[in-house]
Amino acid sequence: MNISFEGKVALVTGAGSGMGLATAKAFAEEKAAVVLADVQEKAILAAAEELVAAGHKALAIPCDVSDDVQVEAMVTRTVAEFGRLDAAFNNAGVMARIAPTANSTPVDWDRVIGINLRAVWTCMRYELLQMERQGSGAIVNCSSVGGIRGDMGISPYIASKHGVMGLTRTAALEYAAKGIRVNAICPGTIDTAIARAVIEGDEKRYEALSKSSPIGRLGRPEEIASAVLWLCSSGASYVIGHALVVDGGLTVATGAKIE
């Protein structure tokens, strides 16, 4: 199936690195005009310049997604620059400080929930208002395998990603009849700066992490990008409120025991 976004406009948050950057590049390569948003201003400016130099339409917008005013301005500028908004990948997120639930702090909970959940709602709010005016659009929210199961030591993160799933499914029902599709993607462990920060440079832990899924390796950001683009494409026109798991078989194997 040929996925093309020619004449379409895509917005990606957390586009400074990892899955967000890979997805922004993938949208551009499929001929979309792409907006890269992130707090990492230098990173998105460099990425946008690279895409423009390669003949693509790209715009970098520095944005702290936990700030409602900045998010509204991000969507407003996207539409002012390109005239519309057809696809959005709400990807910006952070990891929780590793600690048992009783040792988590209010500061960590507020930070993680504020960025991973509340900011997704804020982005969706302005994206949906624009897409409703158009009568069309597709949104993909970044949840996690942690959004469909538990995991020890990162309760704020797990709670935030479960919240993204509830938010996604509710909005999907509310806007399906208005021509807007809302879905979520649930990545497993992807080889990104965040994943490497968790292991704190411990190569043995990294190797063990790599072998934790049945496929025997970590996921690549580009593999998440491919899934996001499909969910935003006409090929997924009947996909509503779905959680697409891309994890190398990790959740399928959970609880399995081989003698």
Secondary structure, DSSP 8 states (H G I E B T S, - for coil): -----TT-EEEEESTTSHHHHHHHHHHHHTT-EEEEEES-HHHHHHHHHHHHHTT--EEEEE--TT-HHHHHHHHHHHHHHHS---EEEE--------B-GGG--HHHHHHHHIIIIIHHHHHHHHHHHHHHHHT-EEEEEE--GGGSS--TTBHHHHHHHHHHHHHHHHHHHHHGGGTEEEEEEEE-SBSSHHHHHHHTT-HHHHHHHHTSSTTSS-B-HHHHHHHHHHHHSGGGTT--S-EEEESTTHHHHTT----
